[in-house]
Amino acid sequence: MNKSFLSQVKKGKVKKPHLILIYGPDKVGKSTFGSHAPNPVFLGTEDGTSNLDVARLPQPKNYDDVLAAIQELATEKHEFETLVIDSLARISHR
């Protein structure tokens, strides 16, 4: 017997991550904006955060490093709440 749709109604907020993409020219404050996100860690492919007091993962050497860092953040316990990738434009695929 199938449950009715009404018997499966759920209430309240659904907690899920936000995905924000910021695009703009160099030196307009994209990294600074990311530094104000909740407990961020930066995955930097360039040196855009040298003036910011932020947590940084090791600089990825290739696309596989980026995927590995994201996988580790998604599956391991850690203190960070926000991943800031700076910058997507500099990540080469393979």
N, C-alpha and C positions, 0 to 999 in steps of 0.2 A: 504494500500500500504506500503510495506516494504522499508525502506531507504537503499540505496546502502552502501556497506562497505566504499567506497571512500568518501562518504559524511559524514562519521562518524570519519574520521581521526582526531586525536588530536596531537598537537605538544607540545614540551617543556618537562621539567623535571617533573616527577611525585614525589611529596613529600610523602615519607612514611618512617616509622622508620626503623632503622638498628637493626638487631638482631645479637649479637656477643656472642659466647660461648668461654670462655677461660678455658682451662683445664691444670692443672700442679700440681706439688708437693707443699707442704706447703712452705711459705716464699720465693717464687720466684718473687713476685710483682704483683700478679693478682689484688688485691684490690687497690694497688697504681695505676695501669693502669686504673682501673675503676674510681678512684678519679680525673683523668684528662679528663674524658668525659665531654661533655657540661652539666653544672649545675646538677650534680648527686645527687640522694638521695639513701641511702643504706638501703636495707632490709636484715638485718643480722641475720643469724641463728647461728653465732659463733662470737668470739671477734677478728676478723681479722682487724678491722679498728681502734682499740684503739689509735694507733699512728698517725692517719690521722685526719686532720681538715675537716670533712665532715658532711653533714646532714644525720641523721639516723632516720628511722622510729622505733617505738617500736619493740623489738625482738619478732617475732612470737612464739607462744607456740605450734602451730600445723599447719597442712596443710590448714585448713580452714582460719586461720589468714593470711596466705600468700595469698590465693585467695582473701580475703576481702581487703587486702592492695592494691593488683593489681587492683581490681575493683574500689576502691576509686580513685586511681591515674588515671585510665582510664576515669572516669566519672566526677570528681570534678575539679574545676579550681585550679591551683597551679602554682608555679614558676619553678618547676623542669622539666628538659628536658630529663634526663636519669635515668632509674631505674637500680641499680646494686644489684643483688641478690647474697649474699655472705654467705653461699655457698649452691648450689643446693643439694650437697651430704648429707647435714645434715637435709634436709627437709623430714620428714616422712609423708607418705600418711595415714591420719586418724589415 
